[in-house]
């Protein structure tokens, strides 16, 4: 068995690099992906843009002040999902033990490959090579005995690098790292640890659990002390199936007009239905998410006896969920539709009397879009409607 069986693979500036695949003029220049309006946020920044202090989740208005000459690109989530599927196909062709954390990162347990490779570093080299050669994308990989250290190592390997932390050097590697890099150390915990004079992970390891517990409580103290001491028993848990799929938009100005809100719900349901079918799923739970002008967020969900994946059905449920929300005269800042309790394509399911007709229509629509593009066909109600800005979709 490999002594360092866990890989953490993290795609570098994933959204940016996918945009560069489709537009070579973006290569080598600062690129910022995100909502282009005043209320948008940064979804991803190239390493050239990060040199100016631009990072993910930063307000776009601030990013523009820091890096005025950057190329600004609106996000294309369906494209990122498509490329992500190709990335994960490579992961799963190497090992079945893949735990996806997001569209652009995953843990891989390669312990079962000991008869095929000399060591886990050789596997990591192969994974990076295939991602580069087959997809023309950069990826950073951390190789370590535990999940925590593998993830920390991939962060230190960026951009486009590989870092191996041998078991024999695990504690040495951890000791000098800032305590904020430990899983479970947020703002509040960090403030409490500062009261002890704790600065590094090594400082945590040197303390007794009892001393930590006096400030953090027994559960948190035990958790942090174990991690700081290099003990992380968590295994890689495969999660081949998606748990949920959703779409959402933050608007340049709050929505008040009922007709416009209804069109937005329809547009969201159309995009969600496309994503469900493309991923090979149908949903038994539909969730509506609404963020009001005062930032209050309201969610409503409805579960069904039979899964759905067509716009008409999603729209019917989403409109009913919307009718349950009291807006209290406020406008809508953000609107989202989510699908959960997903059922894989091919699973037997009941249909309404006219369900087969709508399924056939959806299939025909998908074929047209596959051939002519995602905007080639859509609901008539959306044909002439102006499309509000969607900073994050």
C-alpha positions in Angstrom: 0.0 0.0 0.0 1.2 3.5 -0.8 2.3 5.4 2.4 0.7 8.6 0.9 -2.5 7.3 -0.8 -4.5 10.5 -1.0 -4.4 13.0 -3.8 -6.2 16.4 -3.8 -6.6 17.7 -7.3 -7.5 21.4 -7.7 -8.0 22.9 -11.1 -6.2 26.3 -11.3 -8.5 29.3 -11.8 -10.9 26.9 -13.4 -13.5 29.3 -14.8 -10.8 31.5 -16.3 -8.9 28.6 -17.9 -12.1 27.3 -19.5 -12.7 30.8 -20.9 -9.2 30.8 -22.3 -9.9 27.5 -24.0 -12.6 29.2 -26.0 -10.9 32.6 -26.5 -7.1 32.5 -27.0 -6.9 36.3 -26.7 -7.5 35.9 -22.9 -4.2 34.0 -22.4 -1.5 35.8 -20.5 -3.6 38.8 -19.5 -5.6 39.6 -16.3 -9.0 37.9 -16.6 -11.9 38.3 -14.2 -15.0 36.2 -14.4 -18.1 37.3 -12.7 -21.2 39.6 -12.7 -20.4 42.6 -14.9 -22.8 45.0 -13.1 -22.3 47.1 -10.0 -23.8 44.5 -7.8 -21.9 41.6 -9.3 -19.2 39.6 -7.5 -16.0 38.0 -8.8 -16.5 34.3 -9.5 -12.8 33.7 -10.5 -9.7 35.7 -11.2 -6.6 34.7 -13.2 -3.3 34.7 -11.5 -2.4 37.8 -13.4 -5.4 39.6 -11.9 -4.6 38.2 -8.4 -1.4 40.1 -8.5 -3.5 43.3 -8.2 -5.4 42.0 -5.2 -8.4 40.6 -7.0 -9.9 37.4 -5.5 -13.1 35.3 -5.7 -16.2 36.7 -3.9 -14.9 40.3 -4.1 -17.4 42.9 -5.2 -16.9 43.5 -8.9 -16.9 47.3 -8.3 -13.8 46.8 -6.1 -12.2 44.5 -8.6 -12.5 47.2 -11.3 -10.8 49.7 -9.1 -7.9 47.3 -8.4 -7.4 46.1 -12.0 -9.0 48.4 -14.5 -7.2 46.9 -17.5 -8.4 43.3 -16.9 -10.6 41.5 -19.3 -14.1 41.0 -17.7 -16.1 38.0 -18.7 -19.6 36.9 -17.6 -19.8 33.4 -16.3 -21.0 30.5 -18.4 -22.0 27.8 -15.8 -23.2 25.3 -18.3 -19.9 25.4 -20.1 -18.0 25.0 -16.8 -20.1 22.0 -15.9 -19.5 20.4 -19.3 -15.7 20.7 -18.9 -15.9 19.6 -15.3 -17.6 16.3 -16.4 -14.6 15.7 -18.6 -12.2 16.3 -15.7 -14.0 13.9 -13.5 -14.1 11.3 -16.2 -10.3 11.4 -16.1 -10.3 11.1 -12.3 -12.7 8.0 -12.4 -10.7 6.4 -15.2 -7.7 6.4 -12.8 -9.5 5.3 -9.6 -13.1 4.6 -8.6 -12.5 6.3 -5.2 -13.3 9.9 -6.2 -14.8 12.4 -3.7 -15.8 15.6 -5.6 -15.8 18.7 -3.5 -16.9 21.1 -6.3 -16.8 21.4 -10.1 -13.1 21.9 -10.0 -11.6 19.9 -7.1 -11.7 16.4 -5.7 -10.0 13.9 -3.5 -8.7 10.6 -5.0 -7.7 7.5 -3.1 -5.1 5.7 -5.1 -4.2 3.0 -2.6 -5.7 0.3 -4.9 -3.2 1.2 -7.7 -0.1 -0.1 -6.0 0.4 -2.9 -8.5 0.2 -0.5 -11.5 2.3 2.4 -10.3 5.5 2.7 -8.3 4.0 5.2 -5.9 1.2 7.8 -5.5 3.4 10.6 -6.9 3.6 8.7 -10.2 -0.2 8.6 -10.2 -0.4 12.3 -9.6 2.0 13.0 -12.4 -0.2 10.9 -14.7 -3.4 12.6 -13.7 -1.9 16.1 -14.3 -0.4 14.9 -17.7 -3.8 13.6 -18.9 -5.7 16.8 -17.8 -3.1 18.9 -19.7 -2.9 16.7 -22.8 -6.6 15.8 -23.1 -8.2 19.0 -21.9 -5.4 21.6 -22.2 -6.0 22.7 -18.6 -3.7 23.3 -15.7 -4.2 21.4 -12.4 -2.4 21.4 -9.0 -2.1 18.2 -7.0 -1.2 17.6 -3.4 -0.1 14.0 -2.4 -0.2 13.1 1.3 -1.1 10.5 3.8 -4.3 12.4 4.9 -7.0 14.5 3.4 -6.2 17.6 5.3 -2.5 17.6 4.3 -3.3 16.7 0.7 -5.5 19.7 0.4 -3.0 22.0 2.0 -0.3 20.6 -0.3 -2.4 21.3 -3.4 -2.9 24.9 -2.3 0.9 25.3 -1.8 1.6 23.7 -5.2 -0.4 26.4 -7.1 -0.3 27.4 -9.8 0.0 24.3 -12.0 2.2 22.3 -9.7 2.6 19.1 -7.6 3.6 18.9 -4.0 4.3 15.6 -2.2 4.3 15.5 1.6 5.9 12.2 2.7 4.6 10.6 5.9 8.1 11.1 7.4 7.8 14.9 6.9 4.1 15.3 7.7 4.6 17.0 11.1 7.4 19.1 9.9 5.3 20.4 7.0 2.3 21.2 9.3 4.3 22.8 12.1 5.1 26.1 10.4 1.7 26.7 8.7 -0.6 29.5 10.0 -3.3 28.1 12.3 -5.9 29.6 10.0 -5.2 26.9 7.4 -6.6 24.2 9.7 -10.1 23.0 8.8 -12.5 24.3 11.5 -10.6 27.5 12.3 -12.8 30.4 11.3 -12.9 34.0 12.5 -14.3 33.3 15.9 -12.0 30.3 16.6 -9.0 32.2 15.4 -9.8 35.1 17.7 -10.0 32.7 20.7 -6.7 31.1 19.7 -5.0 34.4 19.5 -5.8 34.9 23.1 -3.5 31.9 23.8 -0.8 33.3 21.6 -1.4 30.6 19.0 0.0 31.5 15.6 0.9 28.2 13.9 -0.5 24.7 13.6 2.6 23.6 15.5 1.5 25.8 18.4 -1.8 23.8 18.5 0.0 20.5 18.4 2.2 21.6 21.3 -0.8 22.4 23.6 -2.6 19.8 25.6 -6.3 19.0 24.6 -7.4 20.1 28.1 -5.8 23.6 27.7 -7.5 23.9 24.3 -10.8 22.7 25.7 -10.8 25.4 28.3 -11.2 28.0 25.5 -12.8 26.1 22.7 -14.8 23.3 24.2 -13.9 19.6 24.2 -15.2 18.6 20.7 -13.5 21.5 18.9 -10.3 21.1 20.9 -10.1 17.4 20.2 -10.7 17.9 16.5 -8.1 20.6 16.1 -5.5 18.9 18.2 -5.9 15.7 16.2 -5.5 17.5 12.9 -2.5 19.6 14.1 -0.9 16.4 15.3 -1.2 14.8 11.8 -4.0 12.5 12.6 -6.9 12.6 10.2 -8.7 9.3 9.9 -11.3 10.5 7.3 -11.3 8.4 4.2 -12.2 9.4 0.6 -15.9 8.9 0.2 -17.0 8.4 -3.4 -19.9 10.5 -4.5 -20.5 9.6 -8.1 -24.0 11.0 -8.2 -24.9 14.7 -8.1 -26.9 15.7 -5.0 -28.5 18.8 -6.4 -28.5 21.1 -9.4 -29.5 24.7 -9.3 -29.5 28.0 -11.1 -29.7 31.5 -9.7 -29.2 35.2 -10.6 -28.4 38.4 -8.8 -30.0 41.4 -10.5 -28.5 44.8 -11.3 -31.7 46.4 -9.8 -34.4 44.8 -7.7 -37.3 43.2 -9.5 -40.8 44.5 -8.7 -42.8 43.9 -11.8 -44.8 40.6 -11.5 -44.6 39.9 -15.3 -40.9 40.2 -15.3 -40.5 38.1 -12.2 -42.7 35.4 -13.8 -40.5 35.5 -16.9 -37.4 35.1 -14.8 -38.9 32.1 -13.0 -39.6 30.6 -16.4 -36.1 31.4 -17.7 -34.6 29.7 -14.6 -36.8 26.6 -15.0 -35.8 26.3 -18.7 -32.1 26.5 -17.8 -32.5 24.1 -14.9 -34.4 21.6 -17.0 -31.6 21.7 -19.6 -29.0 21.0 -17.0 -31.0 18.1 -15.5 -31.4 16.4 -18.8 -27.9 17.0 -19.8 -26.6 15.5 -16.6 -29.0 12.5 -16.9 -31.2 13.3 -13.9 -34.8 14.1 -13.0 -35.8 15.8 -9.6 -38.3 14.8 -7.0 -37.7 18.1 -5.0 -37.9 21.6 -6.3 -36.7 24.6 -4.2 -37.3 28.3 -4.8 -34.8 30.8 -3.3 -35.6 34.5 -3.1 -33.4 37.2 -1.6 -35.2 40.4 -0.9 -33.8 44.0 -1.2 -32.9 44.0 2.5 -30.9 40.8 2.0 -33.5 38.6 3.8 -33.4 35.2 2.1 -36.5 33.0 1.9 -36.6 29.4 0.5 -39.6 27.2 -0.2 -39.5 23.6 -1.3 -42.0 21.0 -2.7 -41.4 17.3 -3.0 -43.1 15.1 -5.6 -44.1 11.4 -5.8 -42.5 11.2 -9.3 -39.4 13.0 -10.6 -39.5 15.7 -13.3 -37.1 17.2 -15.8 -39.1 19.4 -18.2 -39.6 23.2 -18.0 -43.4 23.1 -17.9 -43.4 21.0 -14.7 -40.7 22.9 -12.9 -42.3 26.2 -13.8 -45.7 25.1 -12.4 -44.2 24.2 -9.1 -41.9 27.2 -8.9 -44.7 29.6 -9.5 -46.8 27.9 -6.8 -43.9 28.2 -4.4 -43.4 31.9 -5.3 -47.1 32.5 -4.4 -46.4 31.5 -0.8 -43.8 34.2 -0.2 -44.8 37.5 1.3 -42.6 40.1 -0.3 -43.8 42.9 2.0 -43.6 45.4 -0.9 -39.9 44.6 -1.3 -38.2 43.9 -4.6 -36.2 40.8 -5.4 -32.4 41.0 -5.4 -31.7 37.3 -6.1 -33.8 34.5 -7.6 -32.9 30.9 -7.7 -34.4 27.5 -8.6 -32.9 24.2 -7.3 -33.5 20.6 -8.0 -32.8 17.9 -5.4 -33.6 14.2 -4.6 -32.2 13.4 -8.0 -33.1 10.2 -9.9 -30.8 8.9 -12.6 -32.1 8.7 -16.2 -33.6 5.4 -17.0 -35.2 4.9 -13.5 -38.9 3.9 -13.9 -41.2 6.8 -13.1 -44.8 7.7 -13.5 -46.0 10.4 -15.9 -49.0 12.6 -16.3 -51.4 11.8 -19.1 -49.6 14.3 -21.4 -46.2 13.7 -19.9 -44.8 11.7 -22.9 -45.7 14.6 -25.2 -43.7 17.1 -23.1 -40.8 14.6 -22.8 -40.7 14.2 -26.5 -40.8 18.0 -27.0 -37.9 18.4 -24.5 -35.9 15.8 -26.2 -36.4 17.4 -29.6 -35.5 20.8 -28.1 -32.3 19.3 -26.7 -31.3 17.9 -30.1 -31.8 21.3 -31.8 -29.7 23.0 -29.1 -26.9 20.4 -29.4 -26.7 21.1 -33.1 -27.3 24.9 -33.3 -26.4 26.2 -29.8 -28.2 26.8 -26.5 -30.0 29.9 -27.7 -31.5 28.3 -30.9 -34.8 27.4 -29.4 -36.7 28.2 -26.2 -40.1 29.1 -24.7 -42.1 31.7 -26.7 -42.7 33.8 -23.6 -38.9 34.5 -23.4 -38.4 35.2 -27.1 -38.9 39.0 -26.9 -38.2 39.6 -23.2 -35.2 41.7 -22.3 -32.8 39.6 -20.2 -31.7 41.1 -16.9 -28.0 40.9 -16.0 -27.0 37.7 -14.3 -23.7 38.2 -12.5 -23.6 34.7 -11.0 -25.7 32.0 -12.6 
